[in-house]
Amino acid sequence: MVIDFILDYKWYFFVAGEIIFWGSIIGFLLLRYVFKLNRLNKYLILLWLLSDLWLLTLVILDFMRTGHFNTFQILIIIAVIYAFTEGKKDIKKLDGFVNRTITKWQS
């Protein structure tokens, strides 16, 4: 079954989700400041949110399979809570930093 396969390789799927997360953040910044494609960068924000939803889905499936919390689930829950609380502030700080840096390079 597909769910069993996903849960058997959950750490790989976690790493893939993190790669998608960081790739979408880098892509967002590149599209926004280097290529000036503000309409397209919104899709990368959506991809970032979907990667977090994917991680939450992994937690739910894993909990349903095991019936108890484990390190994998706690790690993802902490990461998602951070992403939707302090992570938003950190992304705004990163966005401002990149904006200032690109503006300096262009002048």
C-alpha positions in Angstrom: 0.0 0.0 0.0 1.2 3.5 -0.8 0.7 4.8 2.8 2.9 2.0 4.2 5.6 2.8 1.6 5.5 6.5 2.6 5.6 5.7 6.3 8.4 3.2 5.9 10.5 5.9 4.2 9.1 8.8 6.3 12.5 10.3 7.0 13.3 10.5 3.3 9.9 12.2 2.7 10.7 14.6 5.6 14.1 15.5 3.9 12.3 15.9 0.6 9.8 18.3 2.3 12.6 20.3 3.7 14.3 20.5 0.3 11.1 21.7 -1.2 10.7 24.3 1.6 14.2 25.7 1.2 14.0 25.6 -2.6 10.7 27.5 -2.5 12.1 30.2 -0.2 15.2 30.6 -2.4 13.1 30.5 -5.6 10.7 33.1 -4.1 13.6 35.5 -3.3 15.2 35.0 -6.8 11.9 35.6 -8.6 11.1 38.6 -6.5 14.4 40.4 -6.5 16.6 39.1 -9.3 14.0 38.4 -12.0 11.3 40.9 -10.8 8.5 38.3 -11.4 6.3 39.1 -8.5 3.3 37.2 -9.8 5.2 34.0 -10.1 6.7 34.2 -6.6 3.3 33.8 -5.0 3.2 30.2 -6.4 6.4 29.5 -4.5 4.8 30.7 -1.3 1.9 28.3 -2.0 4.5 25.5 -2.6 6.1 26.4 0.8 2.7 26.1 2.6 1.9 22.8 0.8 5.3 21.4 2.0 4.3 22.2 5.6 0.9 20.6 5.0 2.7 17.5 3.6 4.8 17.3 6.8 1.6 17.5 9.0 0.1 14.8 6.9 3.1 12.6 7.6 2.7 13.2 11.3 -1.0 12.3 11.3 -0.4 9.1 9.2 2.5 8.1 11.4 0.5 8.7 14.6 -2.4 6.7 13.2 0.0 3.8 12.4 1.8 3.8 15.7 -0.8 5.1 18.1 1.7 7.2 20.1 4.0 10.2 19.6 7.6 9.6 18.7 10.7 11.7 17.9 9.8 12.0 14.2 6.3 13.4 15.0 7.6 15.8 17.7 10.3 17.1 15.4 7.9 17.9 12.6 5.3 19.4 15.0 8.0 21.7 16.4 9.2 22.7 12.9 5.7 23.4 11.7 4.8 25.5 14.8 8.0 27.4 14.3 7.2 28.0 10.6 3.8 29.4 11.3 4.9 31.6 14.3 8.5 32.8 14.5 9.3 31.5 11.0 7.0 34.1 9.5 8.9 36.9 11.2 12.3 35.4 10.2 11.1 35.1 6.5 10.1 38.8 6.7 13.6 39.7 8.1 15.2 37.6 5.4 13.1 39.3 2.7 14.1 42.7 4.0 17.8 41.7 4.2 17.7 40.4 0.6 15.8 43.6 -0.6 18.4 45.9 1.0 21.3 43.8 -0.3 20.0 43.7 -3.9 19.2 47.4 -3.7 22.8 48.1 -2.7 24.2 46.0 -5.5 22.0 47.7 -8.1 23.1 51.2 -7.1 
